[in-house]
Amino acid sequence: MTLPTIWIACGGTGGHFLPGVVVGRSLEGQGFTVLYFGEGKAIEEDLCKAQNIDMIRPPKSHLGSRFKKLRWMLKELSLRKKENPPQAVLGFGGFSSASLGLWATLHRTPLFLFEQNAVPGRVNRMLSPFAKAVFLTFPLVSKKLRNANLHLTGNPIRPASPKPEKKDYDLLVLGGSQGALALNRDLPPLLPKDWRILHIAGPGRREEVLNADRGLHPHLEVIDSHPDVPSLLARSRWVISRSGATSLSEIAQSGNPCITVPLPTSRDDHQRHNAAYLEARQGVVVLEESAFDGDSLKGALLNPDLTLALSSGIRQSGIADEEGQGCMEILKTLLSPPPS
């Protein structure tokens, strides 16, 4: 007997990928077959390897043309429908979500969208009128979605890791799945010199941090990436991070006090809006990368009262949906259960 199948589009970035895998694994645990679809970016290979999943992706020869990728994807979806048609399509943003969302709309297959940011992306704005439901991490600001069935559930994230009695690191620096030049280049000289620091630089970017640090921090450890950020959060006291929704959601789940540095070129300035939502709830300190200042940084990092306030504020923000429990409760009422 063939199990009901769910198609999940979560390619392109770690921010799309990780929530999609969390929901996919929850669905697999309830008896569904799940297929994951990407857009062919190199980073997807590392993400799939780290999370031990297979992903259907356009061939590398098509990566320079969105039209070729779209044509290939629509043909691939039609072939897979003949083998085992999906009961529903779930989109987490990006090109793969646009492709699968278009296919689902044309074939009258139930479509569910997930919006991780405070400002909805172009793909979700385009597809929202055709979706059966949309799941939100933040209350939306600025651009809205044309859908009456919106659910504020938080962002589906991996389970929290147990916290050791003694922390291994005073500070964890996160630049997102691909790293951040400003954090790698400008931040190291400004940090407390006696702190134990773990800096995730991004694939192939360790030298940016080491060249900026110039040996100032004897307890500095620099790595390209790590497959289990929740475990690193559990082992760290403070975090300095970009303002991507998945990074912030995992920090909220762990309760680390956080200084966040929004990416100034993020589309629709969504990282600033993500950060502003948490800042208004005393969940983060927001620092612009154009205004790095050593005294301000150390004043925040060494303030015990601020440490406690930020930890409490980000925990209570509601942006973390551990293992997708919140969205799964709603999805279960909208999906037909698999046969027992």
Stockholm file with secondary structure:
# STOCKHOLM 1.0

chainA/1-340         MTLPTIWIACGGTGGHFLPGVVVGRSLEGQGFTVLYFGEGKAIEEDLCKAQNIDMIRPPKSHLGSRFKKLRWMLKELSLRKKENPPQAVLGFGGFSSASLGLWATLHRTPLFLFEQNAVPGRVNRMLSPFAKAVFLTFPLVSKKLRNANLHLTGNPIRPASPKPEKKDYDLLVLGGSQGALALNRDLPPLLPKDWRILHIAGPGRREEVLNADRGLHPHLEVIDSHPDVPSLLARSRWVISRSGATSLSEIAQSGNPCITVPLPTSRDDHQRHNAAYLEARQGVVVLEESAFDGDSLKGALLNPDLTLALSSGIRQSGIADEEGQGCMEILKTLLSPPPS
#=GR chainA/1-340 SS CCCCEEEEECCSSHHHHHHHHHHHHHHHHTTCEEEEECCCCHHHHHHHHHHTCCCBCCCGGGTTCHHHHHHHHHHHHHHHHHHSCEEEEEECSSHHHHHHHHHHHHTTCCEEEEECSSSCCHHHHHHGGGCSEEEESSCCCSSCCCCSCEEECCEEECCCCCCCSSCSEEEEEECCTTCCHHHHHHSGGGSCTTSCEEEECCTTCHHHHHHHHTTCCTTEEEESCCSCHHHHHHTEEEEEECCCHHHHHHHHHHTCCEEECCCTTSGGGHHHHHHHHHHTTTCCEECCGGGCCHHHHHHHHTCHHHHHHHHHHHHTTCCEEETTHHHHHHHHHHSCCCCC
#=GC SS_cons         CCCCEEEEECCSSHHHHHHHHHHHHHHHHTTCEEEEECCCCHHHHHHHHHHTCCCBCCCGGGTTCHHHHHHHHHHHHHHHHHHSCEEEEEECSSHHHHHHHHHHHHTTCCEEEEECSSSCCHHHHHHGGGCSEEEESSCCCSSCCCCSCEEECCEEECCCCCCCSSCSEEEEEECCTTCCHHHHHHSGGGSCTTSCEEEECCTTCHHHHHHHHTTCCTTEEEESCCSCHHHHHHTEEEEEECCCHHHHHHHHHHTCCEEECCCTTSGGGHHHHHHHHHHTTTCCEECCGGGCCHHHHHHHHTCHHHHHHHHHHHHTTCCEEETTHHHHHHHHHHSCCCCC
//
